[in-house]
Amino acid sequence: MLMKRMPRQSRIYMDHAATTPVTAEVLKEMLPFFSERYGNASSLHFFGQEAKEAMENARKRVAKLTGAKQDEIIFTSGGTESDNTAIKGVVLAAKAKDRSKNHIITSAIEHHAVLHTCKWLESQGFDVTYLPVDRHGLIEPADVENAMKDSTIMVSIMHANNEIGTIEPIKEIGKMCGSKGALFHTDAVQTLGKLPINVRKMNIDLLSGSAHKLYGPKGVGCLFIRQGVNITPLLHGGGQELKRRATTENVAGIVGFGRACDIAQKTMDKEMGRERILRDRLISGVLKKVPDSCLNGHPEKRLPHNAHFRFRHIEGESLVLHLDMKGFAASTQSACSSKSLSPSHVLMAIGLNPAESHGSLRLTLGRSNTKEHIDSLLSVLPETVEYLRKVSPCTG
Ligand SMILES: *Cc1c(COP(=O)(O)O)cnc(C)c1O
């Protein structure tokens, strides 16, 4: 198959919202912790203290990137675990203290790590409000305020959406939560290292991040828990991570995450400016060259590396497969031919019908992408869309 024949080096990766490669400097800093620096960070001897010191240095770097204090950061196995710990951890602790507290507010466009956690909590007797969004995917802070009840424990609203890239007004939402006595959690997995974050200035009580979305390793995440916020741990066992997450720490992964945060901190402004220019070239090129195409998400309040389109009479999955054959890695949400796949909850929430949502394409740029990549994609996308419309028109 053509797909297999094209070598990896000549392919163009435009799916950075799914994951990113580990940067060479990050890998280099991680490597000794797989071999000679193998200590358990809980051990009192030299080997343990060497690992502990590296881990605390990483914690400092994550804290710096988020504006947190070092001891307000715990390491987890990824964004999913951070979201689970933040939400289950807070509501279980709150309900144990006061049985009348059982309400959570979130949005209809959260990542499944948040939505499925909330669904499970509903099955355990918690009361969850899923707020709607407007056609650009924006949450209205007044809607959060109106959803507040005496029983509300917490609000969980993502910083930016992983599909359509819309950036939410979390500073306003956080401020309002503070004034109403509810805790505010944000899933910042898509924004950590891409947009400036300051947990104090943004009124955030809990924040989730994941290393592999910012050129760190897979399987490591962070959770900021503001000093004074009580959580019930998900993992009981040893006393690691200030008794908030038992199990021997993934020291190499944590070290890599720390270095990735350090690099992001230093390069973010410049790199995001560069990617924003590429993204805008991509968006205007696609809208101009592909008939019946639209941009999904907010035109301005969007992640600097995210472009999300819908094409009429196109099946997103076929488009992604054809682009893959031509050497471009992109993403979609669903397919109109496979009825088993339900349309994206995010696209439904912004008011698209299933047929419209099926023809979606997400392109997310990263450090490796160049202007030539954009132009190369723009030279093959229009004919690919035209071909697919001709051979298998998707009427939805
Ligand atoms: C990727 C992602 C997650 C999950 O992170 P993992 O580290 O892969 O578990 C959660 N939330 C958002 C918004 C994401 O983009």
The ligand as a Gaussian input file, in Angstrom:
#p B3LYP/6-31G(d) Opt

LIG

0 1
 C       -5.183000      15.077000      25.469000
 C       -6.186000      15.693000      26.399000
 C       -6.499000      15.104000      27.632000
 C       -5.953000      13.766000      28.040000
 O       -4.599000      13.813000      28.350000
 P       -3.767000      12.435000      28.441000
 O       -2.438000      12.841000      28.981000
 O       -3.677000      11.899000      27.052000
 O       -4.519000      11.537000      29.368000
 C       -7.383000      15.749000      28.463000
 N       -7.919000      16.934000      28.115000
 C       -7.641000      17.540000      26.944000
 C       -8.259000      18.864000      26.637000
 C       -6.766000      16.943000      26.046000
 O       -6.499000      17.541000      24.883000

